[in-house]
Amino acid sequence: MARIRNMAREVAKLFVNERKKLGYPLLDRTQAEKLLKEEG
């Protein structure tokens, strides 16, 4: 069970990193800009 949970966690991290690279295209512009500023 732990192995599956760890794999799911890694997939989620990769997904978030890809969205960040793309500028969070699924969020509205103001939310995306706010997140990008906070994350540097």
PyRosetta script that sets phi, psi and omega in degrees:
from pyrosetta import init, pose_from_sequence

init()
pose = pose_from_sequence("MARIRNMAREVAKLFVNERKKLGYPLLDRTQAEKLLKEEG")
pose.set_psi(1, -41.3)
pose.set_omega(1, -179.2)
pose.set_phi(2, -63.1)
pose.set_psi(2, -36.5)
pose.set_omega(2, -179.9)
pose.set_phi(3, -62.7)
pose.set_psi(3, -43.1)
pose.set_omega(3, 179.0)
pose.set_phi(4, -64.9)
pose.set_psi(4, -42.9)
pose.set_omega(4, 179.4)
pose.set_phi(5, -62.0)
pose.set_psi(5, -42.6)
pose.set_omega(5, 178.9)
pose.set_phi(6, -65.5)
pose.set_psi(6, -39.8)
pose.set_omega(6, 177.5)
pose.set_phi(7, -64.3)
pose.set_psi(7, -42.5)
pose.set_omega(7, 178.9)
pose.set_phi(8, -62.7)
pose.set_psi(8, -39.5)
pose.set_omega(8, 178.6)
pose.set_phi(9, -62.6)
pose.set_psi(9, -43.2)
pose.set_omega(9, 179.3)
pose.set_phi(10, -65.2)
pose.set_psi(10, -41.2)
pose.set_omega(10, 177.7)
pose.set_phi(11, -62.3)
pose.set_psi(11, -42.3)
pose.set_omega(11, 179.1)
pose.set_phi(12, -62.9)
pose.set_psi(12, -41.1)
pose.set_omega(12, 178.6)
pose.set_phi(13, -63.1)
pose.set_psi(13, -43.5)
pose.set_omega(13, 178.5)
pose.set_phi(14, -62.2)
pose.set_psi(14, -41.2)
pose.set_omega(14, 179.3)
pose.set_phi(15, -61.6)
pose.set_psi(15, -46.9)
pose.set_omega(15, -179.5)
pose.set_phi(16, -63.2)
pose.set_psi(16, -41.2)
pose.set_omega(16, 178.9)
pose.set_phi(17, -63.6)
pose.set_psi(17, -39.9)
pose.set_omega(17, 177.4)
pose.set_phi(18, -64.8)
pose.set_psi(18, -42.7)
pose.set_omega(18, 178.2)
pose.set_phi(19, -62.2)
pose.set_psi(19, -40.2)
pose.set_omega(19, 179.3)
pose.set_phi(20, -62.3)
pose.set_psi(20, -45.0)
pose.set_omega(20, 179.3)
pose.set_phi(21, -58.4)
pose.set_psi(21, -34.3)
pose.set_omega(21, -178.6)
pose.set_phi(22, -87.2)
pose.set_psi(22, 0.0)
pose.set_omega(22, 179.5)
pose.set_phi(23, 81.0)
pose.set_psi(23, 28.9)
pose.set_omega(23, 179.3)
pose.set_phi(24, 51.5)
pose.set_psi(24, 63.4)
pose.set_omega(24, -174.8)
pose.set_phi(25, -65.1)
pose.set_psi(25, -17.4)
pose.set_omega(25, -178.6)
pose.set_phi(26, -86.5)
pose.set_psi(26, -11.0)
pose.set_omega(26, 178.3)
pose.set_phi(27, -93.5)
pose.set_psi(27, 157.9)
pose.set_omega(27, 173.3)
pose.set_phi(28, -70.3)
pose.set_psi(28, 159.8)
pose.set_omega(28, -170.0)
pose.set_phi(29, -56.7)
pose.set_psi(29, -42.1)
pose.set_omega(29, -177.1)
pose.set_phi(30, -66.8)
pose.set_psi(30, -40.1)
pose.set_omega(30, 177.6)
pose.set_phi(31, -66.6)
pose.set_psi(31, -41.4)
pose.set_omega(31, 179.8)
pose.set_phi(32, -63.4)
pose.set_psi(32, -44.8)
pose.set_omega(32, 179.6)
pose.set_phi(33, -62.8)
pose.set_psi(33, -40.4)
pose.set_omega(33, 178.8)
pose.set_phi(34, -61.6)
pose.set_psi(34, -46.6)
pose.set_omega(34, 179.5)
pose.set_phi(35, -62.2)
pose.set_psi(35, -43.7)
pose.set_omega(35, -178.8)
pose.set_phi(36, -64.7)
pose.set_psi(36, -36.7)
pose.set_omega(36, 177.1)
pose.set_phi(37, -67.0)
pose.set_psi(37, -42.7)
pose.set_omega(37, -179.2)
pose.set_phi(38, -64.5)
pose.set_psi(38, -35.5)
pose.set_omega(38, -176.3)
pose.set_phi(39, -86.2)
pose.set_psi(39, -10.9)
pose.set_omega(39, 176.9)
pose.set_phi(40, 79.6)
pose.dump_pdb("model.pdb")
